[in-house]
Amino acid sequence: MLESPRAPAVLLVLHDVAPSTWADYQAFVEAVDALGNVPLTWLVVPDFHRHEALDDHPAFCRMLDKRVARGDELALHGYFHDDQEPAPTTPRDWFMRRVYTHEGEFYRLSREAALARVRAGIEVFQRHDWPLHGFVAPAWLMSDGTRQALRELPLSYTSDPQHLYRLPDFTAIDAPGLVWSARSAWRRGLSKIVSEQRQQRWRQAPVIRLGLHPVDMRHGFSRDYWLHTLERLLAEGRKPMTKINWLARQRGQREHAA
């Protein structure tokens, strides 16, 4: 049976990909591979927490080479994935940078600093001959300077928890996403309840993103949830795609309609 070009999609996205987090993800990725042709989008950090430069881990990079060859997408996920900017000076900044996350690398960066850091990440991808289309800021936090910088760079998209944005004009596209807070048992329990409610609400959505983090993989409760959710969405007829391929399909449908 031919697949409808308008078949709803599911995008499986692995956050915080680095040599040290591969141990968390490996068993899960193997389980996903066993389901068949399910491409993944990997959000790769070039120098995770400033002590895991990719160039120092050739075996890990060869693994990513193989993932690209099989049809996965690698996207740039910050550069260091930490926040070492000057201390917060307002209550809002304190909450965003000390309560919500300690890893909002691009939350306070100027245009010039963001340009330099993203360009450094682009150069890492170029050295490894990895195609690059997307940039996702750690914790999805971006300063105005970062937004200005992204308008000047050769990238196709960025995102926040509920949207993809075409660059350079930041055209918003609804792309609802599920994401967990899995650091404690009560957070995992609440995350499951919220996620199941959202899945019901989004049953007719053209796309659903599953945003996984390494900490999710460290607990059977959350790890099993993600695998079973993926299996259920596939059984319901959703097509697994990478972010960039789904965006390309959306553009093709829009051009065809025009």
PALUM-329398 format. One record per residue (C-alpha): z, y, x; residue in three letters. Coordinates in Angstrom, 1 decimal. Each point is the difference from the previous one (the first is absolute). Example, Ala and Ser with C-alpha at 12.3 -4.5 7.8 and 13.67 -1.06 7.14 Angstrom:
@pz = 7.8&py = -4.5&px = 12.3&code = ALA
@pz = -0.7&py = 3.4&px = 1.4&code = SER
This chain:
@pz = 0.0&py = 0.0&px = 0.0&code = MET
@pz = -0.9&py = 3.4&px = 1.3&code = LEU
@pz = 3.0&py = 2.4&px = 0.5&code = GLU
@pz = -0.1&py = 3.2&px = -1.9&code = SER
@pz = -0.3&py = 3.0&px = 2.3&code = PRO
@pz = 2.7&py = 1.6&px = -2.1&code = ARG
@pz = 2.5&py = -2.9&px = 0.4&code = ALA
@pz = 3.5&py = 1.4&px = 0.5&code = PRO
@pz = 1.2&py = -0.2&px = 3.6&code = ALA
@pz = 3.2&py = -0.8&px = 1.9&code = VAL
@pz = 0.5&py = 1.5&px = 3.5&code = LEU
@pz = 2.5&py = -1.7&px = 2.2&code = LEU
@pz = 1.3&py = 2.4&px = 2.6&code = VAL
@pz = 2.3&py = -0.8&px = 3.0&code = LEU
@pz = 2.0&py = 3.0&px = 1.2&code = HIS
@pz = 1.6&py = 0.6&px = 3.4&code = ASP
@pz = -2.3&py = -2.5&px = 1.9&code = VAL
@pz = 1.1&py = -0.3&px = 3.6&code = ALA
@pz = 0.6&py = -2.7&px = 2.6&code = PRO
@pz = 3.7&py = -0.4&px = -1.0&code = SER
@pz = -0.7&py = -0.1&px = -3.8&code = THR
@pz = -2.7&py = -2.7&px = 0.3&code = TRP
@pz = 2.8&py = -2.6&px = 0.2&code = ALA
@pz = 1.1&py = 1.2&px = -3.5&code = ASP
@pz = -3.5&py = -0.1&px = -1.5&code = TYR
@pz = -1.5&py = -3.1&px = 1.6&code = GLN
@pz = 1.2&py = -2.7&px = -2.4&code = ALA
@pz = -0.9&py = 2.2&px = -3.0&code = PHE
@pz = -3.5&py = 0.7&px = 1.3&code = VAL
@pz = -0.5&py = -3.7&px = 0.6&code = GLU
@pz = 1.0&py = -0.6&px = -3.6&code = ALA
@pz = -2.4&py = 2.6&px = -1.2&code = VAL
@pz = -2.8&py = -1.4&px = 2.1&code = ASP
@pz = 0.6&py = -3.4&px = -1.7&code = ALA
@pz = -0.9&py = 1.6&px = -3.4&code = LEU
@pz = -3.6&py = 0.5&px = 1.1&code = GLY
@pz = -1.9&py = 3.1&px = 0.8&code = ASN
@pz = 2.6&py = 2.8&px = -0.4&code = VAL
@pz = -0.7&py = 2.9&px = 2.3&code = PRO
@pz = 2.9&py = 2.1&px = 1.1&code = LEU
@pz = 0.5&py = 3.6&px = 1.1&code = THR
@pz = 2.2&py = 0.3&px = 3.0&code = TRP
@pz = 1.8&py = 3.3&px = 0.7&code = LEU
@pz = 0.1&py = 0.0&px = 3.8&code = VAL
@pz = 2.5&py = 2.1&px = 2.0&code = VAL
@pz = -1.4&py = 0.7&px = 3.5&code = PRO
@pz = 3.4&py = 0.3&px = 1.8&code = ASP
@pz = 2.7&py = -1.2&px = -2.4&code = PHE
@pz = 3.3&py = 1.9&px = 0.6&code = HIS
@pz = -1.4&py = 1.1&px = 3.3&code = ARG
@pz = 0.5&py = -3.3&px = 1.8&code = HIS
@pz = -2.9&py = -2.2&px = -1.3&code = GLU
@pz = -3.2&py = 1.5&px = 1.2&code = ALA
@pz = -2.8&py = -2.3&px = -1.3&code = LEU
@pz = -1.7&py = 0.0&px = 3.4&code = ASP
@pz = 3.0&py = -1.8&px = 1.4&code = ASP
@pz = -0.4&py = -2.9&px = -2.4&code = HIS
@pz = -3.4&py = -1.5&px = 0.5&code = PRO
@pz = 0.7&py = -3.2&px = -2.0&code = ALA
@pz = 1.0&py = 2.0&px = -3.0&code = PHE
@pz = -3.1&py = 2.1&px = 0.3&code = CYS
@pz = -2.1&py = -3.1&px = 0.2&code = ARG
@pz = 1.6&py = -1.2&px = -3.2&code = MET
@pz = -1.1&py = 3.3&px = -1.7&code = LEU
@pz = -3.5&py = -0.5&px = 1.4&code = ASP
@pz = -0.2&py = -3.3&px = -1.8&code = LYS
@pz = 1.3&py = 1.6&px = -3.2&code = ARG
@pz = -2.7&py = 2.6&px = 0.1&code = VAL
@pz = -2.6&py = -2.7&px = 0.7&code = ALA
@pz = 1.0&py = -1.8&px = -3.2&code = ARG
@pz = -0.3&py = 3.1&px = -2.1&code = GLY
@pz = 3.4&py = 1.7&px = 0.0&code = ASP
@pz = 0.4&py = 3.7&px = 0.4&code = GLU
@pz = 2.2&py = 1.8&px = 2.6&code = LEU
@pz = 1.2&py = 3.5&px = -0.9&code = ALA
@pz = 1.9&py = 2.5&px = 2.2&code = LEU
@pz = 3.7&py = 0.2&px = -1.0&code = HIS
@pz = 1.4&py = 3.0&px = 1.8&code = GLY
@pz = 0.3&py = -0.4&px = 3.8&code = TYR
@pz = 3.7&py = -0.6&px = 0.8&code = PHE
@pz = 1.3&py = -0.6&px = -3.5&code = HIS
@pz = 3.2&py = 2.0&px = 0.8&code = ASP
@pz = 1.2&py = 3.5&px = -0.5&code = ASP
@pz = 1.2&py = 1.8&px = 3.1&code = GLN
@pz = -0.7&py = 3.5&px = -1.2&code = GLU
@pz = 2.9&py = 2.7&px = 0.0&code = PRO
@pz = 2.9&py = -0.8&px = -2.3&code = ALA
@pz = -0.4&py = 0.9&px = -3.7&code = PRO
@pz = 1.1&py = 3.5&px = -1.0&code = THR
@pz = -0.2&py = -0.2&px = -3.9&code = THR
@pz = 1.6&py = -2.4&px = -2.5&code = PRO
@pz = -3.4&py = -1.2&px = -1.1&code = ARG
@pz = -1.1&py = -0.7&px = 3.6&code = ASP
@pz = 3.3&py = -1.7&px = 0.7&code = TRP
@pz = -0.5&py = -2.3&px = -3.0&code = PHE
@pz = -3.6&py = -0.8&px = 0.9&code = MET
@pz = 0.6&py = -0.6&px = 3.7&code = ARG
@pz = 3.5&py = -1.6&px = 0.0&code = ARG
@pz = 0.4&py = -1.7&px = -3.4&code = VAL
@pz = -3.5&py = -0.8&px = -1.3&code = TYR
@pz = -1.2&py = -1.0&px = 3.5&code = THR
@pz = 0.6&py = 0.5&px = 3.7&code = HIS
@pz = -3.6&py = -0.7&px = 0.7&code = GLU
@pz = -1.9&py = 2.9&px = -1.6&code = GLY
@pz = -2.0&py = 0.6&px = 3.2&code = GLU
@pz = -2.5&py = 2.5&px = -1.6&code = PHE
@pz = 2.4&py = 1.7&px = -2.3&code = TYR
@pz = 0.6&py = 3.1&px = 2.2&code = ARG
@pz = -3.0&py = 0.0&px = 2.3&code = LEU
@pz = -2.1&py = 3.1&px = 0.5&code = SER
@pz = -3.8&py = -0.2&px = -0.3&code = ARG
@pz = -0.4&py = -0.1&px = 3.7&code = GLU
@pz = 2.6&py = -2.7&px = 0.6&code = ALA
@pz = -1.4&py = -2.1&px = -2.9&code = ALA
@pz = -3.5&py = 0.3&px = 1.4&code = LEU
@pz = 1.1&py = -1.1&px = 3.4&code = ALA
@pz = 1.9&py = -3.0&px = -1.2&code = ARG
@pz = -2.7&py = -1.2&px = -2.4&code = VAL
@pz = -2.6&py = 0.5&px = 2.6&code = ARG
@pz = 2.0&py = -2.1&px = 2.4&code = ALA
@pz = 0.2&py = -2.8&px = -2.6&code = GLY
@pz = -3.8&py = 0.2&px = -0.6&code = ILE
@pz = -0.5&py = -0.4&px = 3.8&code = GLU
@pz = 2.1&py = -3.2&px = -0.1&code = VAL
@pz = -2.1&py = -1.4&px = -2.7&code = PHE
@pz = -3.2&py = 1.0&px = 1.9&code = GLN
@pz = 1.2&py = -1.8&px = 3.1&code = ARG
@pz = 0.4&py = -3.2&px = -1.9&code = HIS
@pz = -3.3&py = 0.5&px = -2.0&code = ASP
@pz = 1.9&py = -0.1&px = -3.3&code = TRP
@pz = -1.8&py = 1.7&px = -2.9&code = PRO
@pz = 2.2&py = 2.8&px = -1.4&code = LEU
@pz = -0.3&py = 1.6&px = -3.4&code = HIS
@pz = 3.6&py = 0.7&px = -1.1&code = GLY
@pz = 3.2&py = 1.8&px = 1.0&code = PHE
@pz = 3.3&py = -0.6&px = -1.7&code = VAL
@pz = 3.0&py = 2.1&px = 1.1&code = ALA
@pz = 3.3&py = -1.9&px = 0.4&code = PRO
@pz = 1.9&py = 0.1&px = -3.3&code = ALA
@pz = -3.1&py = 1.8&px = -1.4&code = TRP
@pz = 1.6&py = 3.3&px = 1.2&code = LEU
@pz = -2.4&py = 2.7&px = 1.2&code = MET
@pz = 0.5&py = 3.6&px = 0.9&code = SER
@pz = -2.5&py = 2.7&px = -1.0&code = ASP
@pz = -1.0&py = 0.0&px = 3.7&code = GLY
@pz = -0.8&py = -3.7&px = -0.2&code = THR
@pz = -2.1&py = 0.6&px = -3.1&code = ARG
@pz = -1.9&py = 2.7&px = 1.8&code = GLN
@pz = -0.5&py = -2.3&px = 2.9&code = ALA
@pz = -1.4&py = -2.8&px = -2.1&code = LEU
@pz = -2.6&py = 2.3&px = -1.4&code = ARG
@pz = -1.4&py = 0.4&px = 3.5&code = GLU
@pz = -0.1&py = -3.7&px = 1.1&code = LEU
@pz = -2.6&py = -2.7&px = -0.4&code = PRO
@pz = 2.0&py = -2.0&px = -2.5&code = LEU
@pz = -0.9&py = -1.2&px = -3.6&code = SER
@pz = 3.3&py = -0.1&px = -1.8&code = TYR
@pz = 3.8&py = 0.3&px = 0.0&code = THR
@pz = 2.5&py = -1.0&px = -2.7&code = SER
@pz = 3.4&py = 0.5&px = -1.7&code = ASP
@pz = 1.9&py = -2.6&px = -2.1&code = PRO
@pz = -2.2&py = 0.4&px = -3.1&code = GLN
@pz = -3.3&py = 1.4&px = 1.3&code = HIS
@pz = -2.8&py = -0.3&px = 2.5&code = LEU
@pz = -1.5&py = 3.3&px = 1.2&code = TYR
@pz = -3.5&py = 0.4&px = 1.3&code = ARG
@pz = -0.3&py = 2.1&px = 3.0&code = LEU
@pz = -0.7&py = 2.7&px = 1.0&code = PRO
@pz = 0.5&py = 1.6&px = -3.5&code = ASP
@pz = 3.1&py = -2.1&px = -1.1&code = PHE
@pz = -1.7&py = -1.1&px = -3.2&code = THR
@pz = 2.7&py = -2.0&px = -1.8&code = ALA
@pz = -0.8&py = -3.5&px = -1.4&code = ILE
@pz = 2.6&py = -1.8&px = -2.0&code = ASP
@pz = 1.1&py = -3.1&px = 1.8&code = ALA
@pz = 3.4&py = -1.1&px = -1.2&code = PRO
@pz = 2.1&py = -1.9&px = 2.5&code = GLY
@pz = 3.0&py = -2.3&px = 0.0&code = LEU
@pz = 2.5&py = 0.4&px = 2.9&code = VAL
@pz = 3.5&py = -1.3&px = 0.5&code = TRP
@pz = 3.2&py = 1.2&px = 1.5&code = SER
@pz = 1.3&py = -3.3&px = 1.5&code = ALA
@pz = 2.8&py = 1.0&px = 2.3&code = ARG
@pz = 2.7&py = -1.4&px = -2.2&code = SER
@pz = 0.4&py = -2.6&px = -2.8&code = ALA
@pz = 0.5&py = 2.6&px = -2.7&code = TRP
@pz = -3.0&py = 2.0&px = 1.2&code = ARG
@pz = -2.1&py = -3.2&px = -0.1&code = ARG
@pz = 1.2&py = -0.8&px = -3.5&code = GLY
@pz = -0.7&py = 3.5&px = -1.3&code = LEU
@pz = -3.4&py = 0.0&px = 1.7&code = SER
@pz = -1.1&py = -3.1&px = -1.8&code = LYS
@pz = 1.0&py = 1.4&px = -3.4&code = ILE
@pz = -1.9&py = 3.2&px = 0.6&code = VAL
@pz = -3.0&py = -1.8&px = 1.4&code = SER
@pz = -0.3&py = -2.3&px = -2.9&code = GLU
@pz = 0.2&py = 2.9&px = -2.4&code = GLN
@pz = -2.7&py = 1.8&px = 1.8&code = ARG
@pz = -2.2&py = -3.0&px = 0.1&code = GLN
@pz = 0.1&py = -0.2&px = -3.8&code = GLN
@pz = -0.8&py = 3.7&px = -0.2&code = ARG
@pz = -2.9&py = -0.4&px = 2.4&code = TRP
@pz = -1.6&py = -3.1&px = -1.5&code = ARG
@pz = -3.2&py = 1.9&px = -0.8&code = GLN
@pz = -0.1&py = 2.0&px = 3.3&code = ALA
@pz = -3.2&py = -0.3&px = 2.0&code = PRO
@pz = 2.0&py = -0.6&px = 3.1&code = VAL
@pz = 3.6&py = -0.9&px = 1.0&code = ILE
@pz = 1.2&py = 0.3&px = 3.6&code = ARG
@pz = 2.7&py = -2.3&px = 1.4&code = LEU
@pz = 1.8&py = 1.9&px = 2.8&code = GLY
@pz = 1.9&py = -2.4&px = 2.1&code = LEU
@pz = 2.5&py = 0.8&px = 2.9&code = HIS
@pz = 1.4&py = -2.2&px = 2.7&code = PRO
@pz = 3.5&py = 0.1&px = -1.6&code = VAL
@pz = -1.5&py = -1.6&px = -3.1&code = ASP
@pz = -1.0&py = -3.0&px = 2.1&code = MET
@pz = 3.6&py = -0.6&px = 1.3&code = ARG
@pz = 1.3&py = -1.0&px = -3.5&code = HIS
@pz = -1.3&py = -3.0&px = -1.9&code = GLY
@pz = 0.6&py = 1.8&px = -3.3&code = PHE
@pz = -2.3&py = 2.9&px = 0.8&code = SER
@pz = -2.5&py = -2.0&px = 2.1&code = ARG
@pz = -0.5&py = -2.5&px = -2.9&code = ASP
@pz = -0.3&py = 2.8&px = -2.5&code = TYR
@pz = -3.0&py = 1.5&px = 1.9&code = TRP
@pz = -1.8&py = -3.4&px = 0.4&code = LEU
@pz = 0.5&py = -0.9&px = -3.6&code = HIS
@pz = -1.0&py = 3.4&px = -1.2&code = THR
@pz = -3.2&py = -0.2&px = 2.1&code = LEU
@pz = -0.7&py = -3.5&px = -1.4&code = GLU
@pz = 0.5&py = 1.2&px = -3.6&code = ARG
@pz = -2.2&py = 3.1&px = 0.4&code = LEU
@pz = -2.8&py = -2.2&px = 1.5&code = LEU
@pz = 0.4&py = -2.5&px = -2.9&code = ALA
@pz = -0.4&py = 2.9&px = -2.4&code = GLU
@pz = -3.4&py = 0.8&px = 1.5&code = GLY
@pz = 0.7&py = 2.8&px = 2.4&code = ARG
@pz = -2.2&py = 0.0&px = 3.1&code = LYS
@pz = 1.8&py = 0.3&px = 3.3&code = PRO
@pz = -1.5&py = 2.9&px = 2.1&code = MET
@pz = 0.9&py = 2.2&px = 2.9&code = THR
@pz = 0.6&py = 3.7&px = -0.7&code = LYS
@pz = -3.3&py = 1.2&px = 1.6&code = ILE
@pz = -2.1&py = -2.6&px = -1.9&code = ASN
@pz = 1.6&py = 0.9&px = -3.3&code = TRP
@pz = -0.7&py = 3.7&px = 0.7&code = LEU
@pz = -3.6&py = -0.9&px = 0.9&code = ALA
@pz = -0.4&py = -1.9&px = -3.3&code = ARG
@pz = 1.4&py = 3.0&px = -1.9&code = GLN
@pz = -2.5&py = 2.3&px = 1.7&code = ARG
@pz = -2.8&py = -2.4&px = -0.7&code = GLY
@pz = 0.9&py = -0.2&px = -3.7&code = GLN
@pz = 0.2&py = 3.8&px = -0.3&code = ARG
@pz = -3.4&py = 0.4&px = 1.6&code = GLU
@pz = -1.5&py = -2.6&px = -2.1&code = HIS
@pz = 1.3&py = 1.6&px = -3.2&code = ALA
@pz = -1.4&py = 3.3&px = 1.1&code = ALA
